[in-house]
């Protein structure tokens, strides 16, 4: 069985074709800058063939056609026809109150996804476009949608409930939903395999750190708490998202700047975070370079991020009454030696210690704590695509 997994962004489609007999990646790639004058297209297959080129890709439908043409290429493709693909799995950020598990796409499911777009305006709409594009290009092929919110469905009510008028909470389904669930689903299970122990017996703090970033506390297989909330805006300061702020700041700025609701939402989601503080970039690599050359605002942005991550590790350590494992994943968590070191510094009282020599690497799966340390600190490259593909196989079977 071959499953095509899509992660559609506002101007990109990340794709991966998996063979579910051995759960191996047959091919993967990215169509980026969709709708721009020139789009970037990349492809790599299991035989080691790689290719990057540019083309005009005007919309997500055109992007899907490009992906299928690549996969069916006579020389370097990996399938003979569309019929070789058993099903397509889609990542969806927000399931709102409607979905607590992955689900086969139907008209009713699509209607509910559209309703959820209102509370995840950056993520759900482009991911929904991916579903519509597949339905046009691959009619009759089953589509399965998998939600980032599903992993966090076990958060207790006293944690997921906000201190707002209760009628609002009920009327508008306002609660902490949490995100990055597909990533957390993979790394928490994988760490159990690494140490040959049932992952549901572990107390875990997992840090998914990238342009979008969050921390989750997981105990006995259930999320106890996570930093993101009703939307992916809450929690850590991120690439362009503000994270935790005093809510009174919002009406204060709206009055003084004359912003309407859409304008302030755009600022909080797209122009804040480390980009807003540094004034340079939302890319942490750029900030590390600028800070090393003496740029004070870049240094400040990095220190703010490090502090927030440490703050939540400490808080979740208290919530869990100690931990067994601390996991780093995501683009920063997997690749930034400096950030991992800075975050773990002075956490020895919590049992969190790293070996600086073991930590000097990027992009691999590795234990970076001393050999016999009680708390295992590990780096695990995430694999959200595999989690999606497994759910697709389960549902269509």
C-alpha positions, 0 to 999 in steps of 0.5 A: 500500500502506497500513501501520499501525505500532504502538508499544505501551507499558504504558499507551499505543499510538502509531500511524501510518498510512503510504502506502508509494508515497511513504512519506508519513504519512497519519495519526498519533496516540496513545492514552495512559493506557490502563487509567486512569479517563480516557484521552487520545486524539490524532489528526492526518491529512495534510489538517491535521485535528487532534483531542484528546479523552478517553475510557475505554480499559480495555485495549490491545484497546479502544485498537486499536478506538479507533484503527481507528474514528478512521481510518475516521471518515466525516468526518475518517478516511483509510480506508474499511475495515480492508481498506484496511490491507495489514499492521500493523508492530509495534515490539518492543524485544528479539529476544533470540537468536531474531531477527536481522531483522524477521519475519512473525508466526506462532505460533512467532514469538509463542512466542519473543517471550514467552520474550524478555519475561523479559529485557525486562519493561518493553517486550516484554509491552505490545508483544506485547499490541498483536500479540494485539489486532490479531489479534482486531480484524483477523483475516487481516491480516499482522502484522510485528514489528521488533526494536530489537536487530536493528541491533546484531547486528554487535557483535563478540564481544569487546565483546558478551560479559560477564565471567561464567562462560561456561556462564551466557553459553551457557545463558542467552544473556547478551550485549550486545544493544543497543537503540534500533536502529530509531532508529539505523537511520533516522538513520545512513541519513538522515545519508548522504542529507544529505551525499550520501555512502554512510552505510556509509563514515562513522564515526558516533557517534549519541546517542538521548537521551530518557527512555530514552537510549543512545549507539552507535558505528557504523562502515562500516554496523555497530554497533561498540558501544552503551551499552545491553546485555543489557537496556535498563537498562545505560549512560547514566543515564536518566529512571527507569533507573539505567544503569551502576552497580557490580553489588555495589550490588544485593545490598547494597541487597537485604539491607539493604532486604529487597527480593526480585528483583522489587522491586529490579528495579522500583526500578532500572527505574522509580524510579532515574535522574534521577527517583531523584536529583532526587526531582522528575521523570523529565522533563528539561524539569522538571529544567532548569526546577527547576535554573534556580531553584536546585534542587541535586538537579535540577542534579546529575541533569542534570550526571550525564546530561551527563557520561555522554553525554560519557564515551561520546562520548569512549570511542567516538571512541577505539574508532572512531579518530576520527569523521565525524559526531555525531548527536543524536536522541530527545526531548532530542537533538532539542529541548534546545538547552542539553543539546546545548551542554553535551554538546558543550562542551570536546570541541573536541580531538575535532573536535566543535564546534557553532555556538551560533547554529545550535544555537538551535532544536528539533525540526528536521533541521539541521547545527549544526557550523561550515560547514567543520568536519571533524566534522559535528554534526547533529540528526535527528528520528528516524523509527522508524515509517518503518523499520518500515513499510519492513520490513513492505513488504519482508517481505509483498511 
